[in-house]
Amino acid sequence: MRFLVGALCLTLPAQSVLACACCVEKGERFEQTEALNDLAREEFSTLSGTTVAQVFVTACDLECVQGVADPQYEYAGDLTVTDGVFRLDFPGVGALSLPLGAEYARFGVDTDPFSEGPGLGLFSEFRFQGTLTADGDFSEADGTTASLIFSGQTNWCWSGADISHWSLDVIGPEVEFRLFGQFDVPQ
């Protein structure tokens, strides 16, 4: 299907080709692996700023958070994505960082394929996995495998401005917690 759309784009005027390259079709759904090239690295680096990280809790509340000394419901701090490293700094509490790696999984789905309105888009996730570096209250999690997910509303052509939320899942022996938050989206 994508090949047919691409072939059709080759027969259209230049303005239509650009629009077509970013098209989202009704019912679109995909999952693929992409290289973390310079353009993607640059777009992810625009996500830096202040953040409030919320701690995911279930019915057992903070008692189920493992690997964090004195867990709190939220942490205020700075989030940076520079030189291919995602980093959360919480002053007086600790820091977490995860290298983005050479590739990431990208997932996209049209969550409302029956909508007739304009602006068809995708719920998108950009998923990274790697070894976490942690200190302070999070030091028990140092060396644990972690998954980082950036998410937002995009189309095939995305930018950092399309990414609105993040989630960091940390799961290992005697360590289990999830932090999540949102980015300041430029207006």
N, C-alpha and C positions, 0 to 999 in steps of 0.2 A: 504494500500500500504506500509506504513512504517513498519507494522508488518511483511509483506512478505520479505521486504529487511532485517529486523532484523533476521528473521529465516534463510535466506540465509547466512547471516554473520556467524551464528553459525556453519555452515558446512564448512567454509573456513579456511585455515591455519591462524595462529595468525597475521601475517603481513597483510593479506587481511582484517581481522576483523577490525583492527584499521583504515585502509583506508576506509572501508565500513561504519563505524560508522560516519564518517565525510562526506560521499558522498552527493552530490547535484545531483538530477535528473533533466533532461531537463524539463523545465516548472514548476519547484518547486515553490510553493507559500504557505505561512502559516502565521498565526497570533495566538499567544498563550501567556498565562501568565506563568511567571517563578518566582520562589522564588529567592530572593537576598541572595544566600548562600555565604559562606566564599570564595569559589573559584571565583565567579562572583564579589564579593566586592573587592577582591585582583586585579582582572583584570581591573576593573573600576578605581582603585586607581593609576594605571600606567598612567592615562591620564593627570596628573598634568603637568604644565609648564607655560610658558609665552604665551599670546594669544592677538590677536587683535579681539575685538568683533565689528562686523558690526551691524548697526541698519537697520532693514528692513523698507523700505519706499515704498510707492506707488506714484501715480501721485500727491498726495497732499503733498509730501515731508515730512519734519520734522513736519509740522503743524498737521499731524495726529497722531504723537507720543504723547500719553497721560500718565501722571503719572511720567514723568521724568522732573526735573527742568533743563532748559537749555540743551535740547537734542542735541547730536552731531552725526555725521555720523559714527564715530567709537571711541572705547575706548581701550587703551592699558593697560594691567595689567597682573595679575597672576591668573591662574586657578588651583584649587586643588580639588581633590576628595579623601578625607580622612575620615575615621571613618563613612562611609556611607553618607557623606554630600558633595554636589557639591557647590563650592564657587568661585565666581569671585570677585577679589579685584582690584579696579581701584584707584590708589593713587591720593589723592586730589579730587576725584570725589565721591566715595562711593563704597559699596559692596552689593552683592546679594548672598544669599545661599539658597539651597533647599535640605532637607533631601531626600535620595533616597528611603526610605521606605522599606517595607518587600518584595515587589514584583514589577515586571515590566512587561510590555507587550513587546513581541519580535515579529517583523514582518520581513519576508524575502521573496524575489521574485527573480526569474531568469529573468533578464530584457532582455535577448537575447536568448530565447529558441531554436532558429534555428541555432545558431552558431555551427560550426563543430570543432572549435579550442579547444586546451587543456585548462585546468585551469578553468573549469566551476565553477562559484561562484554565490553568492547571493548579491543583495543589501539588507542590513539589517539595521533595526532600533531597538533601545532599548529605550522604552518610559517609563518615570517616571512622576508622578504627585504628587504635594504636596503643602504645604503652604510656601510661600516665606518669607524670612527674608531679609529686605532691609534697607539701611541707606544712608545718604548723598543725592546726587541728585536723588536717587531712592526711598527715604523714603516714598513717597506717595503709593508705591507698597507694603509696608510692610503688611503682613497678607493676601495678594492676592493669589489666586490659580494660580499655574504656571505648565507648562508642559515642561519637559526637554527631548530632544531626542538626543541620540548618534547615529551616522550612519557610515557605512563603507561597504567595500566589504568583506564578510566572507563566510564560509560554515557552516555546522552544528556544527563543532568544532571551536569556535572562541576564540580570545584572545584580550587584550587591543590594541595590535599592529595592529589589523584589523580595529579599529575604527579611522576614519579620521576627522569627523566633529561633531559639536554639534549645537543645537538650543535651545533657552530658550524663550518660549511664555508666556507672562504675560498678563492676561485678567481679569478685574474685573470692579466694578463700577468706572468710570472715570479714569481707568488705562488700557492702551492697547499699548504694544510694544513687539517687538521680537528682540532679539540679536542672532547673529549666528557667528560661527567661525570654525577654523580647529585646529587640533592637530598637533604637530610635530610628524610625523610618523617615527619610527626608521628605518634606512636603513639596 
